[in-house]
Structures are given as C-alpha cells and as structure tokens.
Amino acid sequence: MGFILGFPANEIVFPIILMAYLSTGELIEINEISAMRNILIENSWTWVTAVCTIIFSLMHWPCSTTCLTIKKETGSWKWTALAMALPTVLGIVLCLCINFVGFLCGV
C-alpha cells in the first residue's frame, strides 16, 4: 500500500507505511530509532522483511514526475511503461529470491 500511495513522491513510502501501522491518518515524524524498531517488530517485521523493503525501495517504478519526464522525452507511453515495469519486475524477483533464501535458512 505504501509503495502504491507513494507513487507521487517515492520519499513518502516509509512514512505512509508507518502511518498505516499507527492508524494516525496523518504523516508523523519519529525521532528515535528505537521507537521505529518497536513499531516494526510489533507488526511482525523480520530481517527478511526489512531487506526486501530496502531492495524494493531501490528497485520499483519511478515516481510520477519521472514517469511524466520519460513520456515527454521519449514521446511514447510504451517506453514509459517499460521504464516502470522493468525495475518493478526485477525488484519483485529479487524480493522473491531473498524470501526463498530466508525460508531455506529457517527465518
């Protein structure tokens, strides 16, 4: 949900995830790392979840402004769709591989 709602600006993905976990209805600022750690652990995060979130944050569709720029520069929705699909598919595949390794390791 955080990645989909963060399409306008990718930097708000994690705050959206935290907002959903805390059910606040607004973006909040957490100043202490221990508080964030507690929130994530309370919501069943493991090291595999954290690594997959990091990987998918790096490997998913670009923000809306970038997509519009790609469309403007290439003049084609086809290249824009490819620019969105390629990193997203690679991110999903990497996350599946990480989950499989975590499963094999018994995590």
PyMOL commands that set and color helices and strands:
alter all, ss='L'
color gray80, all
select helices_A, chain A and resi 2-5+10-22+33-42+47-58+64-74+77-104
alter helices_A, ss='H'
color red, helices_A
deselect
rebuild
show_as cartoon
